[in-house]
């Protein structure tokens, strides 16, 4: 009898599973606030530890593709060396730290299970985006 291996899906094919994957990410941090920064060593780069308030993994749809994201909240901007140290740390978290454990979790969907790998060692890319500006409730924007 032939054994059927797992299917691999692109981020576009996984777009319909955004809610299930996000729920699994949230569940993986049960009992905590989902922040990866408490594990960042100040010895690595004291500026990062002082400036980064939190780094919270999630998934988002971008142009119809489901992508792993990390929302990083800052006290103040990072310099080039600090940004590099933060990116190296997050890469480690997704490849060998938190992400390694997460990819072993079953995510029930319909009649099957998903195992989501947020890092594959090949197409890894980090980019920064400006925070979205949200109006406070009850405030009006002047023309």
The first five atom37 places (N, CA, C, CB, O) and aatype in JSON, in Angstrom:
{
  "aatype": [20, 20, 20, 20, 20, 20, 20, 20, 20, 20, 20, 20, 20, 20, 20, 20, 20, 20, 20, 20, 20, 20, 20, 20, 20, 20, 20, 20, 20, 20, 20, 20, 20, 20, 20, 20, 20, 20, 20, 20, 20, 20, 20, 20, 20, 20, 20, 20, 20, 20, 20, 20, 20, 20, 20, 20, 20, 20, 20, 20, 20, 20, 20, 20, 20, 20, 20, 20, 20, 20, 20, 20, 20, 20, 20, 20, 20, 20, 20, 20, 20, 20, 20, 20, 20, 20, 20, 20, 20, 20, 20, 20, 20, 20, 20, 20, 20, 20, 20, 20, 20, 20, 20, 20, 20, 20, 20, 20, 20, 20, 20, 20, 20, 20, 20, 20, 20, 20, 20, 20, 20, 20, 20, 20, 20, 20, 20, 20, 20, 20, 20, 20, 20, 20, 20, 20, 20, 20, 20, 20, 20, 20, 20],
  "atom_mask": [
    [1, 1, 1, 1, 1],
    [1, 1, 1, 1, 1],
    [1, 1, 1, 1, 1],
    [1, 1, 1, 1, 1],
    [1, 1, 1, 1, 1],
    [1, 1, 1, 1, 1],
    [1, 1, 1, 1, 1],
    [1, 1, 1, 1, 1],
    [1, 1, 1, 1, 1],
    [1, 1, 1, 1, 1],
    [1, 1, 1, 1, 1],
    [1, 1, 1, 1, 1],
    [1, 1, 1, 1, 1],
    [1, 1, 1, 1, 1],
    [1, 1, 1, 1, 1],
    [1, 1, 1, 1, 1],
    [1, 1, 1, 1, 1],
    [1, 1, 1, 1, 1],
    [1, 1, 1, 1, 1],
    [1, 1, 1, 1, 1],
    [1, 1, 1, 1, 1],
    [1, 1, 1, 1, 1],
    [1, 1, 1, 1, 1],
    [1, 1, 1, 1, 1],
    [1, 1, 1, 1, 1],
    [1, 1, 1, 1, 1],
    [1, 1, 1, 1, 1],
    [1, 1, 1, 1, 1],
    [1, 1, 1, 1, 1],
    [1, 1, 1, 1, 1],
    [1, 1, 1, 1, 1],
    [1, 1, 1, 1, 1],
    [1, 1, 1, 1, 1],
    [1, 1, 1, 1, 1],
    [1, 1, 1, 1, 1],
    [1, 1, 1, 1, 1],
    [1, 1, 1, 1, 1],
    [1, 1, 1, 1, 1],
    [1, 1, 1, 1, 1],
    [1, 1, 1, 1, 1],
    [1, 1, 1, 1, 1],
    [1, 1, 1, 1, 1],
    [1, 1, 1, 1, 1],
    [1, 1, 1, 1, 1],
    [1, 1, 1, 1, 1],
    [1, 1, 1, 1, 1],
    [1, 1, 1, 1, 1],
    [1, 1, 1, 1, 1],
    [1, 1, 1, 1, 1],
    [1, 1, 1, 1, 1],
    [1, 1, 1, 1, 1],
    [1, 1, 1, 1, 1],
    [1, 1, 1, 1, 1],
    [1, 1, 1, 1, 1],
    [1, 1, 1, 1, 1],
    [1, 1, 1, 1, 1],
    [1, 1, 1, 1, 1],
    [1, 1, 1, 1, 1],
    [1, 1, 1, 1, 1],
    [1, 1, 1, 1, 1],
    [1, 1, 1, 1, 1],
    [1, 1, 1, 1, 1],
    [1, 1, 1, 1, 1],
    [1, 1, 1, 1, 1],
    [1, 1, 1, 1, 1],
    [1, 1, 1, 1, 1],
    [1, 1, 1, 1, 1],
    [1, 1, 1, 1, 1],
    [1, 1, 1, 1, 1],
    [1, 1, 1, 1, 1],
    [1, 1, 1, 1, 1],
    [1, 1, 1, 1, 1],
    [1, 1, 1, 1, 1],
    [1, 1, 1, 1, 1],
    [1, 1, 1, 1, 1],
    [1, 1, 1, 1, 1],
    [1, 1, 1, 1, 1],
    [1, 1, 1, 1, 1],
    [1, 1, 1, 1, 1],
    [1, 1, 1, 1, 1],
    [1, 1, 1, 1, 1],
    [1, 1, 1, 1, 1],
    [1, 1, 1, 1, 1],
    [1, 1, 1, 1, 1],
    [1, 1, 1, 1, 1],
    [1, 1, 1, 1, 1],
    [1, 1, 1, 1, 1],
    [1, 1, 1, 1, 1],
    [1, 1, 1, 1, 1],
    [1, 1, 1, 1, 1],
    [1, 1, 1, 1, 1],
    [1, 1, 1, 1, 1],
    [1, 1, 1, 1, 1],
    [1, 1, 1, 1, 1],
    [1, 1, 1, 1, 1],
    [1, 1, 1, 1, 1],
    [1, 1, 1, 1, 1],
    [1, 1, 1, 1, 1],
    [1, 1, 1, 1, 1],
    [1, 1, 1, 1, 1],
    [1, 1, 1, 1, 1],
    [1, 1, 1, 1, 1],
    [1, 1, 1, 1, 1],
    [1, 1, 1, 1, 1],
    [1, 1, 1, 1, 1],
    [1, 1, 1, 1, 1],
    [1, 1, 1, 1, 1],
    [1, 1, 1, 1, 1],
    [1, 1, 1, 1, 1],
    [1, 1, 1, 1, 1],
    [1, 1, 1, 1, 1],
    [1, 1, 1, 1, 1],
    [1, 1, 1, 1, 1],
    [1, 1, 1, 1, 1],
    [1, 1, 1, 1, 1],
    [1, 1, 1, 1, 1],
    [1, 1, 1, 1, 1],
    [1, 1, 1, 1, 1],
    [1, 1, 1, 1, 1],
    [1, 1, 1, 1, 1],
    [1, 1, 1, 1, 1],
    [1, 1, 1, 1, 1],
    [1, 1, 1, 1, 1],
    [1, 1, 1, 1, 1],
    [1, 1, 1, 1, 1],
    [1, 1, 1, 1, 1],
    [1, 1, 1, 1, 1],
    [1, 1, 1, 1, 1],
    [1, 1, 1, 1, 1],
    [1, 1, 1, 1, 1],
    [1, 1, 1, 1, 1],
    [1, 1, 1, 1, 1],
    [1, 1, 1, 1, 1],
    [1, 1, 1, 1, 1],
    [1, 1, 1, 1, 1],
    [1, 1, 1, 1, 1],
    [1, 1, 1, 1, 1],
    [1, 1, 1, 1, 1],
    [1, 1, 1, 1, 1],
    [1, 1, 1, 1, 1],
    [1, 1, 1, 1, 1],
    [1, 1, 1, 1, 1],
    [1, 1, 1, 1, 1]
  ],
  "atom_positions": [
    [[0.84, -1.16, 0.0], [0.0, 0.0, 0.0], [0.9, 1.24, 0.0], [-0.96, -0.01, 1.22], [1.85, 1.33, 0.78]],
    [[0.59, 2.19, -0.87], [1.34, 3.43, -0.94], [0.9, 4.35, 0.18], [1.15, 4.12, -2.3], [-0.28, 4.49, 0.49]],
    [[1.9, 4.97, 0.79], [1.6, 5.94, 1.83], [1.5, 7.33, 1.19], [2.68, 5.92, 2.96], [2.38, 7.72, 0.43]],
    [[0.46, 8.04, 1.51], [0.27, 9.38, 0.98], [0.87, 10.37, 1.97], [-1.24, 9.68, 0.71], [0.52, 10.37, 3.15]],
    [[1.76, 11.21, 1.49], [2.4, 12.21, 2.33], [1.55, 13.46, 2.45], [3.77, 12.57, 1.79], [0.5, 13.58, 1.81]],
    [[2.01, 14.37, 3.26], [1.23, 15.61, 3.43], [1.3, 16.49, 2.19], [1.74, 16.39, 4.66], [2.29, 16.48, 1.46]],
    [[0.24, 17.22, 1.98], [0.22, 18.2, 0.89], [0.81, 19.5, 1.41], [-1.23, 18.42, 0.35], [0.67, 19.83, 2.59]],
    [[1.46, 20.23, 0.53], [1.96, 21.55, 0.88], [1.11, 22.58, 0.17], [3.46, 21.71, 0.52], [0.76, 22.42, -1.0]],
    [[0.77, 23.65, 0.89], [-0.07, 24.69, 0.36], [0.64, 26.02, 0.42], [-1.4, 24.75, 1.11], [1.45, 26.27, 1.31]],
    [[0.34, 26.87, -0.52], [0.9, 28.22, -0.52], [0.07, 29.1, 0.41], [0.94, 28.82, -1.96], [-1.01, 28.71, 0.86]],
    [[0.59, 30.28, 0.69], [-0.16, 31.24, 1.5], [-1.46, 31.64, 0.86], [0.68, 32.47, 1.75], [-2.42, 31.99, 1.55]],
    [[-1.51, 31.61, -0.48], [-2.77, 31.93, -1.19], [-3.8, 30.84, -0.93], [-2.52, 32.09, -2.71], [-4.98, 31.13, -0.71]],
    [[-3.36, 29.59, -0.96], [-4.28, 28.47, -0.74], [-4.74, 28.4, 0.72], [-3.6, 27.15, -1.13], [-5.79, 27.82, 1.01]],
    [[-3.98, 28.98, 1.63], [-4.33, 28.95, 3.05], [-5.15, 30.16, 3.5], [-3.08, 28.88, 3.87], [-5.52, 30.26, 4.67]],
    [[-5.44, 31.06, 2.58], [-6.14, 32.3, 2.93], [-7.46, 32.03, 3.66], [-6.41, 33.12, 1.68], [-7.81, 32.77, 4.57]],
    [[-8.18, 30.99, 3.29], [-9.47, 30.69, 3.92], [-9.31, 30.2, 5.36], [-10.2, 29.64, 3.1], [-10.3, 30.1, 6.09]],
    [[-8.1, 29.89, 5.77], [-7.86, 29.35, 7.1], [-7.27, 30.37, 8.06], [-6.93, 28.16, 7.01], [-6.76, 30.01, 9.13]],
    [[-7.33, 31.65, 7.69], [-6.74, 32.7, 8.53], [-7.23, 32.62, 9.98], [-7.06, 34.08, 7.95], [-6.43, 32.64, 10.91]],
    [[-8.52, 32.53, 10.16], [-9.09, 32.51, 11.51], [-8.62, 31.29, 12.3], [-10.62, 32.53, 11.44], [-8.3, 31.4, 13.48]],
    [[-8.57, 30.13, 11.66], [-8.13, 28.9, 12.34], [-6.67, 28.99, 12.74], [-8.35, 27.68, 11.45], [-6.3, 28.59, 13.85]],
    [[-5.84, 29.51, 11.85], [-4.41, 29.61, 12.14], [-4.18, 30.66, 13.23], [-3.61, 29.99, 10.86], [-3.39, 30.43, 14.15]],
    [[-4.86, 31.8, 13.15], [-4.69, 32.83, 14.18], [-5.14, 32.3, 15.53], [-5.49, 34.1, 13.82], [-4.5, 32.57, 16.55]],
    [[-6.22, 31.56, 15.55], [-6.7, 30.98, 16.8], [-5.66, 30.02, 17.39], [-8.04, 30.24, 16.57], [-5.44, 30.0, 18.6]],
    [[-5.02, 29.24, 16.54], [-3.97, 28.31, 17.0], [-2.77, 29.06, 17.55], [-3.54, 27.38, 15.85], [-2.16, 28.64, 18.53]],
    [[-2.41, 30.17, 16.91], [-1.3, 31.0, 17.42], [-1.66, 31.52, 18.81], [-0.99, 32.18, 16.44], [-0.85, 31.44, 19.73]],
    [[-2.85, 32.06, 18.94], [-3.31, 32.58, 20.23], [-3.3, 31.48, 21.28], [-4.71, 33.19, 20.1], [-2.85, 31.69, 22.4]],
    [[-3.8, 30.29, 20.92], [-3.83, 29.16, 21.85], [-2.42, 28.72, 22.25], [-4.58, 27.99, 21.23], [-2.23, 28.24, 23.37]],
    [[-1.45, 28.88, 21.36], [-0.08, 28.44, 21.67], [0.54, 29.29, 22.79], [0.79, 28.51, 20.41], [1.52, 28.88, 23.41]],
    [[-0.04, 30.45, 23.02], [0.45, 31.34, 24.08], [-0.48, 31.36, 25.29], [0.61, 32.75, 23.54], [-0.41, 32.26, 26.12]],
    [[-1.34, 30.36, 25.38], [-2.33, 30.31, 26.47], [-1.63, 30.55, 27.82], [-3.08, 28.95, 26.48], [-0.61, 29.92, 28.12]],
    [[-2.19, 31.45, 28.6], [-1.62, 31.75, 29.91], [-0.58, 32.85, 29.88], [-1.02, 30.52, 30.48], [-0.06, 33.24, 30.93]],
    [[-0.27, 33.37, 28.69], [0.68, 34.48, 28.57], [0.05, 35.53, 27.66], [2.06, 33.99, 28.0], [-1.06, 35.35, 27.17]],
    [[0.76, 36.62, 27.46], [0.24, 37.67, 26.58], [0.7, 37.5, 25.13], [0.67, 39.02, 27.09], [0.43, 38.37, 24.29]],
    [[1.39, 36.39, 24.82], [1.8, 36.12, 23.43], [3.03, 36.87, 22.99], [0.69, 36.46, 22.51], [3.35, 36.9, 21.8]],
    [[3.73, 37.47, 23.92], [4.89, 38.3, 23.61], [6.18, 37.47, 23.6], [5.02, 39.45, 24.63], [6.44, 36.72, 24.54]],
    [[6.96, 37.61, 22.53], [8.24, 36.9, 22.43], [9.4, 37.65, 23.09], [8.58, 36.66, 20.97], [10.47, 37.06, 23.28]],
    [[9.22, 38.9, 23.46], [10.34, 39.71, 23.96], [10.85, 39.35, 25.35], [9.93, 41.12, 23.97], [12.02, 39.62, 25.63]],
    [[10.06, 38.77, 26.24], [10.64, 38.41, 27.54], [11.84, 37.46, 27.43], [9.57, 37.77, 28.41], [12.64, 37.37, 28.35]],
    [[11.96, 36.76, 26.31], [13.05, 35.81, 26.13], [14.27, 36.42, 25.46], [12.56, 34.63, 25.32], [15.28, 35.75, 25.28]],
    [[14.18, 37.69, 25.08], [15.3, 38.38, 24.43], [16.32, 38.74, 25.5], [14.82, 39.66, 23.66], [15.99, 39.38, 26.5]],
    [[17.57, 38.33, 25.28], [18.64, 38.61, 26.24], [19.19, 40.02, 26.05], [19.75, 37.58, 26.1], [19.56, 40.41, 24.94]],
    [[19.25, 40.77, 27.14], [19.81, 42.12, 27.09], [21.26, 42.09, 26.64], [19.69, 42.8, 28.45], [21.75, 43.06, 26.06]],
    [[21.96, 40.98, 26.91], [23.36, 40.84, 26.49], [23.49, 40.89, 24.97], [23.96, 39.53, 27.02], [24.5, 41.34, 24.44]],
    [[22.47, 40.43, 24.28], [22.47, 40.42, 22.81], [22.54, 41.84, 22.26], [21.22, 39.7, 22.28], [23.34, 42.12, 21.36]],
    [[21.71, 42.71, 22.79], [21.71, 44.12, 22.39], [20.84, 44.88, 23.39], [21.19, 44.31, 20.91], [19.61, 44.79, 23.33]],
    [[21.47, 45.64, 24.31], [20.69, 46.33, 25.34], [19.7, 47.35, 24.76], [21.63, 47.03, 26.29], [18.66, 47.59, 25.37]],
    [[20.01, 47.95, 23.61], [19.1, 48.92, 23.0], [17.79, 48.3, 22.61], [19.74, 49.55, 21.81], [16.73, 48.92, 22.77]],
    [[17.82, 47.07, 22.08], [16.59, 46.38, 21.69], [15.74, 46.12, 22.92], [16.91, 45.04, 20.95], [14.54, 46.38, 22.92]],
    [[16.37, 45.61, 23.96], [15.63, 45.31, 25.19], [14.99, 46.57, 25.77], [16.56, 44.67, 26.24], [13.88, 46.52, 26.31]],
    [[15.67, 47.71, 25.66], [15.16, 48.96, 26.2], [14.07, 49.59, 25.33], [16.3, 49.94, 26.37], [13.17, 50.25, 25.86]],
    [[14.13, 49.39, 24.03], [13.22, 50.09, 23.12], [12.0, 49.29, 22.68], [13.98, 50.5, 21.91], [10.98, 49.88, 22.33]],
    [[12.08, 47.96, 22.7], [10.98, 47.14, 22.2], [10.04, 46.79, 23.36], [11.52, 45.85, 21.53], [10.45, 46.16, 24.33]],
    [[8.8, 47.2, 23.23], [7.79, 46.91, 24.24], [7.26, 45.48, 24.12], [6.65, 47.9, 24.14], [7.06, 44.8, 25.12]],
    [[7.02, 45.03, 22.87], [6.48, 43.69, 22.66], [6.68, 43.26, 21.21], [4.98, 43.64, 23.04], [6.85, 44.09, 20.32]],
    [[6.65, 41.95, 20.99], [6.7, 41.35, 19.65], [5.73, 40.18, 19.66], [8.18, 40.88, 19.26], [6.0, 39.13, 20.25]],
    [[4.59, 40.37, 19.01], [3.49, 39.4, 19.07], [3.25, 38.78, 17.69], [2.21, 40.07, 19.59], [2.88, 39.48, 16.75]],
    [[3.45, 37.46, 17.56], [3.21, 36.78, 16.28], [1.72, 36.71, 15.94], [3.79, 35.37, 16.32], [0.86, 36.67, 16.83]],
    [[1.44, 36.7, 14.65], [0.08, 36.57, 14.16], [0.15, 36.17, 12.69], [-0.73, 37.9, 14.35], [1.23, 35.93, 12.14]],
    [[-0.99, 36.09, 12.07], [-1.07, 35.94, 10.61], [-1.97, 37.04, 10.08], [-1.6, 34.52, 10.2], [-2.88, 37.51, 10.77]],
    [[-1.72, 37.44, 8.84], [-2.53, 38.44, 8.17], [-2.67, 38.08, 6.7], [-1.92, 39.85, 8.33], [-1.8, 37.44, 6.12]],
    [[-3.78, 38.51, 6.13], [-3.96, 38.39, 4.69], [-3.36, 39.63, 4.05], [-5.46, 38.23, 4.31], [-3.72, 40.75, 4.4]],
    [[-2.45, 39.43, 3.11], [-1.85, 40.54, 2.35], [-1.97, 40.19, 0.88], [-0.36, 40.78, 2.76], [-1.35, 39.25, 0.4]],
    [[-2.77, 40.97, 0.17], [-3.02, 40.74, -1.25], [-3.48, 39.31, -1.51], [-1.76, 41.04, -2.06], [-3.07, 38.69, -2.49]],
    [[-4.33, 38.79, -0.62], [-4.91, 37.46, -0.8], [-4.02, 36.31, -0.34], [-5.24, 37.27, -2.21], [-4.38, 35.15, -0.53]],
    [[-2.87, 36.62, 0.25], [-1.95, 35.57, 0.71], [-1.86, 35.62, 2.23], [-0.53, 35.76, 0.06], [-1.68, 36.69, 2.82]],
    [[-1.97, 34.46, 2.87], [-1.84, 34.38, 4.32], [-0.35, 34.39, 4.66], [-2.54, 33.1, 4.89], [0.42, 33.57, 4.16]],
    [[0.04, 35.34, 5.51], [1.45, 35.5, 5.85], [1.61, 35.57, 7.36], [2.03, 36.77, 5.2], [0.76, 36.1, 8.07]],
    [[2.71, 35.02, 7.84], [3.07, 35.17, 9.24], [3.56, 36.59, 9.46], [4.15, 34.14, 9.65], [4.3, 37.13, 8.65]],
    [[3.14, 37.18, 10.56], [3.53, 38.56, 10.89], [3.9, 38.62, 12.37], [2.38, 39.56, 10.57], [3.53, 37.75, 13.16]],
    [[4.63, 39.65, 12.7], [4.91, 39.94, 14.1], [4.68, 41.43, 14.31], [6.37, 39.52, 14.5], [5.3, 42.26, 13.64]],
    [[3.81, 41.76, 15.23], [3.56, 43.15, 15.55], [4.54, 43.55, 16.65], [2.07, 43.39, 15.98], [4.5, 43.02, 17.76]],
    [[5.41, 44.49, 16.31], [6.42, 44.96, 17.24], [6.03, 46.37, 17.69], [7.86, 44.95, 16.59], [5.87, 47.27, 16.87]],
    [[5.88, 46.54, 18.99], [5.58, 47.85, 19.56], [6.87, 48.41, 20.14], [4.45, 47.77, 20.65], [7.58, 47.73, 20.88]],
    [[7.16, 49.67, 19.81], [8.41, 50.31, 20.2], [8.19, 51.52, 21.09], [9.19, 50.72, 18.97], [7.19, 52.22, 20.96]],
    [[9.13, 51.75, 22.02], [9.16, 53.0, 22.79], [9.74, 54.1, 21.92], [9.99, 52.83, 24.09], [9.31, 55.25, 21.98]],
    [[10.74, 53.73, 21.11], [11.4, 54.66, 20.21], [12.01, 53.86, 19.06], [12.49, 55.51, 20.95], [12.19, 52.65, 19.19]],
    [[12.33, 54.51, 17.95], [12.86, 53.79, 16.78], [14.17, 53.05, 17.09], [13.07, 54.76, 15.63], [14.96, 53.47, 17.93]],
    [[14.38, 51.97, 16.38], [15.61, 51.19, 16.49], [16.63, 51.69, 15.48], [15.33, 49.68, 16.28], [16.28, 52.09, 14.38]],
    [[17.91, 51.67, 15.86], [18.94, 51.98, 14.89], [19.22, 50.73, 14.06], [20.25, 52.5, 15.59], [18.63, 49.68, 14.31]],
    [[20.1, 50.83, 13.1], [20.34, 49.73, 12.16], [20.83, 48.45, 12.89], [21.38, 50.16, 11.12], [20.36, 47.36, 12.58]],
    [[21.74, 48.61, 13.83], [22.27, 47.44, 14.56], [21.18, 46.81, 15.43], [23.47, 47.86, 15.45], [21.1, 45.59, 15.53]],
    [[20.34, 47.64, 16.03], [19.25, 47.13, 16.86], [18.22, 46.39, 16.01], [18.58, 48.27, 17.64], [17.74, 45.33, 16.39]],
    [[17.89, 46.96, 14.85], [16.94, 46.31, 13.95], [17.49, 44.95, 13.5], [16.64, 47.21, 12.72], [16.76, 43.97, 13.45]],
    [[18.76, 44.92, 13.18], [19.39, 43.66, 12.76], [19.33, 42.63, 13.89], [20.85, 43.91, 12.34], [19.04, 41.46, 13.64]],
    [[19.62, 43.06, 15.12], [19.58, 42.14, 16.27], [18.16, 41.63, 16.5], [20.11, 42.83, 17.54], [17.96, 40.45, 16.79]],
    [[17.17, 42.51, 16.37], [15.78, 42.1, 16.55], [15.37, 41.11, 15.47], [14.84, 43.33, 16.53], [14.74, 40.09, 15.77]],
    [[15.72, 41.38, 14.22], [15.38, 40.47, 13.13], [16.04, 39.11, 13.32], [15.78, 41.08, 11.78], [15.42, 38.08, 13.08]],
    [[17.29, 39.11, 13.74], [18.0, 37.84, 13.98], [17.31, 37.05, 15.09], [19.5, 38.1, 14.36], [17.14, 35.83, 15.0]],
    [[16.91, 37.75, 16.14], [16.2, 37.11, 17.25], [14.87, 36.51, 16.79], [15.96, 38.12, 18.38], [14.56, 35.36, 17.1]],
    [[14.09, 37.29, 16.05], [12.8, 36.8, 15.58], [12.97, 35.63, 14.61], [12.02, 37.92, 14.91], [12.18, 34.69, 14.65]],
    [[13.96, 35.68, 13.77], [14.26, 34.55, 12.88], [14.5, 33.3, 13.71], [15.51, 34.86, 11.99], [13.98, 32.23, 13.39]],
    [[15.28, 33.42, 14.77], [15.53, 32.29, 15.66], [14.27, 31.79, 16.34], [16.55, 32.66, 16.7], [14.08, 30.59, 16.49]],
    [[13.41, 32.71, 16.75], [12.16, 32.31, 17.38], [11.26, 31.54, 16.42], [11.42, 33.54, 17.91], [10.63, 30.55, 16.81]],
    [[11.2, 31.98, 15.16], [10.33, 31.31, 14.2], [10.93, 30.0, 13.69], [10.05, 32.23, 13.02], [10.19, 29.07, 13.36]],
    [[12.26, 29.91, 13.61], [12.87, 28.7, 13.06], [13.14, 27.63, 14.13], [14.18, 29.05, 12.37], [12.9, 26.45, 13.89]],
    [[13.62, 28.04, 15.29], [14.03, 27.06, 16.3], [13.33, 27.21, 17.65], [15.49, 27.15, 16.51], [13.32, 26.27, 18.44]],
    [[12.76, 28.36, 17.91], [12.14, 28.62, 19.21], [10.65, 28.35, 19.17], [12.39, 30.05, 19.64], [10.21, 27.22, 18.94]],
    [[9.89, 29.4, 19.41], [8.44, 29.27, 19.45], [7.88, 28.62, 18.18], [7.8, 30.63, 19.65], [7.02, 27.75, 18.27]],
    [[8.36, 29.03, 17.01], [7.84, 28.52, 15.74], [8.03, 27.04, 15.55], [8.48, 29.24, 14.62], [7.19, 26.37, 14.94]],
    [[9.14, 26.5, 16.09], [9.38, 25.06, 15.96], [8.31, 24.27, 16.71], [10.78, 24.7, 16.5], [7.84, 23.24, 16.22]],
    [[7.94, 24.75, 17.89], [6.86, 24.09, 18.63], [5.52, 24.29, 17.97], [6.82, 24.6, 20.06], [4.7, 23.37, 17.92]],
    [[5.27, 25.5, 17.45], [3.99, 25.8, 16.83], [3.75, 24.92, 15.61], [3.93, 27.27, 16.44], [2.63, 24.45, 15.4]],
    [[4.77, 24.69, 14.8], [4.57, 23.92, 13.58], [4.23, 22.46, 13.85], [5.8, 23.99, 12.71], [3.81, 21.75, 12.94]],
    [[4.4, 22.01, 15.07], [4.07, 20.62, 15.42], [2.65, 20.48, 15.96], [5.06, 20.1, 16.45], [2.19, 19.38, 16.25]],
    [[1.95, 21.61, 16.1], [0.58, 21.59, 16.6], [-0.41, 21.33, 15.47], [0.25, 22.91, 17.3], [-0.32, 21.93, 14.4]],
    [[-1.33, 20.44, 15.72], [-2.4, 20.18, 14.75], [-3.42, 21.31, 14.81], [-3.08, 18.81, 15.01], [-3.82, 21.75, 15.89]],
    [[-3.84, 21.77, 13.64], [-4.9, 22.76, 13.55], [-6.05, 22.11, 12.8], [-4.4, 24.09, 12.83], [-5.97, 21.93, 11.59]],
    [[-7.14, 21.74, 13.52], [-8.26, 21.08, 12.85], [-8.98, 22.05, 11.91], [-9.24, 20.52, 13.89], [-9.34, 23.17, 12.31]],
    [[-9.19, 21.62, 10.68], [-9.93, 22.39, 9.69], [-10.77, 21.43, 8.87], [-8.97, 23.22, 8.77], [-10.26, 20.49, 8.27]],
    [[-12.08, 21.68, 8.84], [-12.96, 20.83, 8.04], [-12.75, 19.36, 8.35], [-12.74, 21.08, 6.56], [-12.92, 18.92, 9.48]],
    [[-12.37, 18.61, 7.31], [-12.17, 17.16, 7.45], [-10.7, 16.8, 7.62], [-12.73, 16.44, 6.25], [-10.33, 15.63, 7.5]],
    [[-9.84, 17.79, 7.88], [-8.42, 17.49, 7.97], [-7.71, 18.29, 9.05], [-7.77, 17.74, 6.65], [-8.33, 18.95, 9.89]],
    [[-6.39, 18.22, 8.98], [-5.54, 18.92, 9.92], [-4.49, 19.71, 9.16], [-4.86, 17.93, 10.9], [-3.99, 19.28, 8.13]],
    [[-4.17, 20.88, 9.69], [-3.08, 21.68, 9.13], [-1.93, 21.69, 10.12], [-3.55, 23.14, 8.82], [-2.13, 21.7, 11.33]],
    [[-0.74, 21.69, 9.59], [0.47, 21.96, 10.35], [1.1, 23.15, 9.64], [1.46, 20.69, 10.43], [1.47, 23.05, 8.47]],
    [[1.21, 24.27, 10.34], [1.65, 25.51, 9.7], [3.09, 25.81, 10.06], [0.74, 26.67, 10.11], [3.46, 25.89, 11.23]],
    [[3.9, 25.98, 9.02], [5.3, 26.35, 9.17], [5.41, 27.82, 8.8], [6.25, 25.45, 8.27], [5.17, 28.2, 7.65]],
    [[5.77, 28.65, 9.77], [5.89, 30.08, 9.51], [7.29, 30.47, 9.05], [5.52, 30.87, 10.76], [7.56, 31.64, 8.77]],
    [[8.17, 29.49, 8.97], [9.53, 29.72, 8.5], [9.94, 28.48, 7.72], [10.53, 30.01, 9.7], [9.81, 27.36, 8.22]],
    [[10.43, 28.67, 6.49], [10.84, 27.51, 5.71], [12.32, 27.54, 5.31], [10.0, 27.42, 4.47], [12.79, 26.62, 4.64]],
    [[13.03, 28.56, 5.73], [14.46, 28.63, 5.44], [14.81, 29.08, 4.04], [15.07, 27.31, 5.67], [15.98, 29.27, 3.73]],
    [[13.81, 29.27, 3.2], [14.09, 29.65, 1.82], [13.55, 31.02, 1.48], [13.51, 28.63, 0.87], [14.3, 31.89, 1.02]],
    [[12.28, 31.23, 1.7], [11.63, 32.47, 1.28], [11.41, 33.42, 2.46], [10.31, 32.18, 0.61], [10.5, 34.24, 2.42]],
    [[12.23, 33.3, 3.48], [12.08, 34.13, 4.67], [12.42, 35.57, 4.34], [12.97, 33.61, 5.82], [13.46, 35.85, 3.74]],
    [[11.56, 36.46, 4.71], [11.78, 37.88, 4.45], [11.14, 38.68, 5.57], [11.2, 38.3, 3.06], [10.05, 38.35, 6.04]],
    [[11.82, 39.71, 5.99], [11.25, 40.61, 6.99], [11.18, 42.0, 6.38], [12.1, 40.62, 8.3], [12.11, 42.46, 5.72]],
    [[10.07, 42.64, 6.62], [9.93, 44.02, 6.17], [9.18, 44.79, 7.25], [9.19, 44.1, 4.79], [8.37, 44.22, 7.99]],
    [[9.45, 46.06, 7.33], [8.78, 46.9, 8.31], [7.64, 47.64, 7.64], [9.78, 47.9, 8.96], [7.75, 48.05, 6.48]],
    [[6.57, 47.82, 8.36], [5.43, 48.58, 7.87], [5.08, 49.63, 8.91], [4.21, 47.66, 7.57], [5.22, 49.4, 10.12]],
    [[4.65, 50.75, 8.45], [4.22, 51.81, 9.37], [2.92, 51.38, 10.04], [4.05, 53.17, 8.63], [2.09, 50.71, 9.42]],
    [[2.74, 51.76, 11.29], [1.49, 51.4, 11.96], [0.3, 52.09, 11.31], [1.55, 51.76, 13.45], [0.41, 53.21, 10.8]],
    [[-0.81, 51.4, 11.34], [-2.04, 52.0, 10.81], [-2.52, 53.05, 11.79], [-3.13, 50.93, 10.56], [-2.45, 52.86, 13.01]],
    [[-3.0, 54.14, 11.27], [-3.54, 55.2, 12.11], [-5.03, 54.96, 12.31], [-3.27, 56.61, 11.48], [-5.77, 54.8, 11.34]],
    [[-5.44, 54.92, 13.54], [-6.85, 54.7, 13.85], [-7.39, 55.93, 14.57], [-7.05, 53.42, 14.72], [-6.72, 56.51, 15.42]],
    [[-8.6, 56.3, 14.21], [-9.26, 57.4, 14.9], [-9.74, 56.89, 16.25], [-10.44, 57.97, 14.06], [-10.18, 55.75, 16.38]],
    [[-9.67, 57.74, 17.25], [-10.24, 57.41, 18.55], [-11.74, 57.56, 18.46], [-9.64, 58.3, 19.68], [-12.21, 58.45, 17.74]],
    [[-12.5, 56.73, 19.17], [-13.96, 56.86, 19.14], [-14.37, 58.27, 19.58], [-14.61, 55.81, 20.04], [-13.84, 58.8, 20.55]],
    [[-15.3, 58.84, 18.88], [-15.82, 60.15, 19.23], [-15.0, 61.32, 18.69], [-15.91, 60.25, 20.69], [-15.38, 62.47, 18.9]],
    [[-13.91, 61.06, 18.03], [-13.1, 62.15, 17.49], [-13.47, 62.37, 16.02], [-11.58, 61.86, 17.65], [-13.74, 61.42, 15.28]],
    [[-13.45, 63.61, 15.63], [-13.71, 63.93, 14.23], [-12.44, 64.43, 13.59], [-14.84, 64.98, 14.09], [-11.64, 65.12, 14.22]],
    [[-12.26, 64.07, 12.35], [-11.11, 64.55, 11.59], [-11.49, 65.83, 10.89], [-10.62, 63.49, 10.57], [-12.52, 65.9, 10.21]],
    [[-10.67, 66.86, 11.06], [-10.94, 68.15, 10.38], [-10.46, 68.06, 8.95], [-10.24, 69.35, 11.1], [-9.45, 67.42, 8.67]],
    [[-11.21, 68.71, 8.01], [-10.78, 68.66, 6.61], [-9.51, 69.45, 6.36], [-11.89, 69.18, 5.71], [-9.03, 69.51, 5.23]]
  ]
}
